[in-house]
Amino acid sequence: MRHEFSARPPNIAARVQALDAPDSVLITAAVHELVSGLFLVEDRGSQRLKGIGDPVQLYRAIGQSVVRRRTHAAATRTLSPLVKETRRCSFS
């Protein structure tokens, strides 16, 4: 099995960290999607980062939301409807 690694995520993380003020947290749009609903964020706009071709959307975490778990955060977003499954699965 061949694994390919990209230097892009660590480079982006290093550049974002360099922009960050002391005692604050900047996150990219990718991280924002992962923690959406768990933290209150301030949109910092698209920023050009040294060595990164495309602008990167940044957010600053400004506090914890009232939601304590990702499942509750997901409930606040639009989710795909659940489909009732009538077939039973058996494991032998």
C-alpha positions as CSV (number, residue, x, y, z in Angstrom):
1,M,0.0,0.0,0.0
2,R,1.4,3.4,-1.0
3,H,0.7,6.4,1.2
4,E,1.0,9.9,-0.1
5,F,1.5,12.8,2.2
6,S,1.1,16.5,1.5
7,A,3.0,19.3,3.1
8,R,0.1,21.6,2.5
9,P,-1.8,21.1,5.8
10,P,1.2,21.6,8.1
11,N,2.2,24.6,6.0
12,I,-1.2,26.2,6.3
13,A,-1.3,25.4,10.1
14,A,2.1,27.1,10.5
15,R,1.0,30.2,8.5
16,V,-2.3,30.5,10.4
17,Q,-0.5,30.1,13.7
18,A,1.9,33.0,12.7
19,L,-1.1,35.3,12.1
20,D,-2.7,34.4,15.4
21,A,-2.6,36.9,18.2
22,P,-1.5,35.6,21.7
23,D,-4.3,33.9,23.7
24,S,-6.5,33.5,20.7
25,V,-7.4,30.7,18.2
26,L,-7.6,31.0,14.5
27,I,-9.0,28.1,12.5
28,T,-9.4,27.4,8.8
29,A,-12.8,26.6,7.1
30,A,-11.9,22.9,7.1
31,V,-11.5,23.0,10.9
32,H,-14.6,25.2,11.2
33,E,-16.7,22.5,9.5
34,L,-15.4,19.9,12.0
35,V,-16.2,22.0,15.1
36,S,-19.2,23.8,13.7
37,G,-21.8,24.5,16.4
38,L,-19.3,23.8,19.3
39,F,-17.7,27.2,19.2
40,L,-18.7,30.8,18.5
41,V,-16.6,32.1,15.7
42,E,-15.8,35.4,14.1
43,D,-15.3,35.4,10.3
44,R,-11.8,36.8,9.6
45,G,-12.3,36.6,5.8
46,S,-10.1,35.0,3.2
47,Q,-6.4,35.6,3.8
48,R,-3.4,35.1,1.5
49,L,-0.8,33.0,3.2
50,K,2.8,32.9,2.2
51,G,3.6,29.8,0.1
52,I,-0.1,28.9,-0.3
53,G,-1.6,29.6,-3.8
54,D,-5.2,30.1,-2.9
55,P,-6.6,32.4,-0.2
56,V,-7.6,30.5,3.0
57,Q,-10.9,31.3,4.8
58,L,-10.1,32.0,8.5
59,Y,-12.3,32.2,11.6
60,R,-11.3,33.2,15.1
61,A,-12.8,31.2,18.0
62,I,-14.4,33.7,20.4
63,G,-16.0,31.3,22.9
64,Q,-17.7,28.0,23.5
65,S,-21.3,27.6,22.4
66,V,-24.0,26.3,24.6
67,V,-23.9,23.0,22.7
68,R,-21.8,20.4,24.5
69,R,-21.7,17.6,22.0
70,R,-21.3,17.3,18.2
71,T,-24.5,15.4,17.9
72,H,-26.4,18.4,19.4
73,A,-24.5,20.7,17.1
74,A,-25.4,18.6,14.1
75,A,-29.1,18.9,15.1
76,T,-28.9,22.6,14.7
77,R,-27.8,22.3,11.1
78,T,-29.8,21.0,8.2
79,L,-29.3,17.2,8.1
80,S,-30.3,14.6,5.5
81,P,-33.6,12.9,6.5
82,L,-33.3,9.5,8.1
83,V,-34.6,6.6,6.0
84,K,-36.6,3.9,7.8
85,E,-34.8,0.6,7.2
86,T,-37.3,-2.3,7.3
87,R,-34.8,-5.1,6.4
88,R,-33.1,-6.9,9.3
89,C,-29.4,-7.8,9.2
90,S,-28.2,-11.0,10.7
91,F,-24.7,-11.7,11.7
92,S,-23.5,-15.3,11.7
